[in-house]
Amino acid sequence: MLMVSDDLVAETNDGFALIGGKSKSSEKYAFPMPTGADADYYDAVPLKRQGTLWSYTVQRFPPKTPYIGAQDPATFKPYIVGYIELREQVIVEGYIVNADLDQLHIGAELQVTVTAFTKNEDGEPVHIYAFEPVPKEVS
């Protein structure tokens, strides 16, 4: 699977997890994993797969550059974007997919997934990390 960036998400036995950094001195988390000279101060770690919706909105028009998705207002499709709190770690901004806007609410349980975002020059889908509602258990 092609990803926008190979160092943001990993597939685990339980599904997808974001890759963050854990400070070697303070044990605080960062996302994404710091790069350059700062990377020496962090260990790469998988972050929690689930979190709670902290805030959200709908992006109804194409974002400005450096956004690499559809720029043409005629082909742009609105999407839900939110901040998801991965408890005791970080708050992460990301797409929210497979969700009905009318059923979303602050505090909703979401999990990490991936979704097709754009296509490369060969027409192959390129994916990004996203969040989706945690499936309800059937009793």
N, C-alpha and C positions, 0 to 999 in steps of 0.2 A: 504494500500500500504506500503510495507516494504521500508525503507529508510536506506542508509548507516549511517546517523545520523539524529535523530528526531529533533534536535534543529537548523537546518540550513535553513529550508524552511517550509512555512505554506501555506495551500490552503485557498484562500479568495473567496469572491463572484465573483471577477473579474479574478480569475486564481491563479497562484502561486506567492508567494513573498518570497524573502530571508529575514531571520531574522538577523538583525544586532544589534549593540549597539549604543546608542547615549549618549555621555559623559554628565554627569549631570553638569559639570562645564564649559566645553568649547563648548558644543553642537556639537562637531565633531562626525562623524560617524565612525564605525569600522565594519568590517566583517571578520570572524564570530564574534558573540557576545563574548566579552572577558569572560574568565572563571577564577575560583580561586578567589584570593583576588581582582584582577582587576575588577571583575564583579560588585562589590559594587559601583563602580564609573560610571556605565552605566545603562541605562534603555533599555530593549529589545524592539525593534521597527521593524515593517515591513519596508523594504526598497522599493524604487520605483520599479515597475514591469518592466519598460522599460528603455533602455539606448542605447548608441551608441557604435559601435565597435571602439575600440581604437587601437588595434593591434591583429594580429592572425597569426597562422601557422598550419601546419599539423604535427601531431606526427606520424611518420612512423615506429617506432620500439617500443617494450615494454619498458616503463619506469622502472627504478630500484626500488627496495624495498624502501619504504613501499607501492608502488603501489599494489592494490589488484585485478586488472583486469587480463586479459589473459596475462600470462608471456611467453608462448610458441610462438616463432616467426612464427610457422606454422599456428597457430590459431588466432594470433593477427590481429586485423583490424585497420588500420590507422584511426585517427579521427582528427577533427578540434578543436583546443583549442584557446581561445582568451581572451583578456582583454576587459571588457565591462564597460564603464563609466556610472554609475547611477548618473545623473546630480546633482551637489551640495551635493553629499553624498560620494561615494567611487568608486574606480575602482576594479572590481571583476574579478578574473580568473575563467574560466569555459569552459566546453564542449560547442561546437556549433553544434546543430543538425538540421535536416530538412532543410539544406541549401546546395545549389549548390556552390561549391568552386569558380567556374567561375563568380558567381554573387555577391559574398561577396566583400565588399570594406570598407575601413576605413570610419567611419561615418554612416555605415548602422544601421538602427533601429532594435534592438533586444529586445526580452522579455523573462522573466523567464519562464521555464517549468521544467519538470522532465523527466528523461529517464532511462530505465533499463540499469544497469551497469554491474552487475554480478549476480550470483545465490548463494543462501545460501545452507547449507548442505542438505536441503530438496528439492532442485531444484527450489525453488521459486525465481522470479526475485527480485533483490534488486536495488532500484532506487537512483539516485543522481540528484542534481539540474543541470540545463543546460540552455542554451539560444538558441532561435530560431528567425528567421526573423519575424518581426511584419507583419501580413497579410495585404496586400494592400486592401484598401476599393474599392469595386466595385461601379461604379457610374451609 
